[in-house]
Amino acid sequence: MSTYTWLVCVLILPSISALYFHMWETDVKCFVEEVPDETMISGKYKVEVYDDKSEQFVSKDGIGMHVDIKDPEAKVILSKYYTNEGQFVFTTHTPGEHHICLSPNSTRWFSGGSRLRVYLSIDVGEHANDYKQIQAKEKLSELQLRVRQLLEQVDQITKEQNYQRSREERFRFTSESTNNRVLWWAVAQTSILLLVGAWQMRHLKGFFEAKKLV
């Protein structure tokens, strides 16, 4: 694939993941986002509670969500309580896997509690920006806004390339280190076999000489 085609694919495909999932009030759900450093991540969520009477999921006050985010070094980036619908935003400072964990702020530890449906969308990079708000705040024209979007997309592509390059270097270093260890292990095994063989030959020679067989 040419560089041009690869850039077009990256520009066309947005880095957005949207889903919904079910959980109980005592559950914890975690997601992993592998991103480069200095990358903005925005998450929007909405919590609905299952209503036994209507047999549907409905919005209800009183159930919030605790968001806990850790970087690849297990350092806490964000730990905060939100309402039943909200948004969290943070910027990465370390490249790698970032863990985003959601848990309802329920005190029902000894029962399953209510069944919840959580809608979650995670936007990464320039997709986390609210360009309508930026356009209104900075009074940008449509052309200026589009140029800004393209510049930020190119900047994000550069970050991704640098991150993939660093991953490739780490992988190559690990492969070379593994190959060296395998090589030295083979050399050590061969040396041990040669030493054992020499010792056996010497022992057998001494045995034959003692028995006067040679």
Buried (B, 14 or more C-beta within 10 A) or exposed (E): EEEEEEEEEBBEEEBEEEEEEEBBBBBEBEBEBEBBBEBBBBBBBBBBBBEEEEEEBEEBEEBBBBBBBBBBEEEEBBEEEBEBBBEBEBEBEBBBEBBBBBBBBBEEEEEEBBBBBBBBBBBBBBBBBEBEEEBEEEEBEEEEBEEBBEEBBBBBBEBBEEBEEBBEEEEEEEEEEEEEEEEEEEEEEEEEEEEEEEEEEEEEEEEEEEEEEE
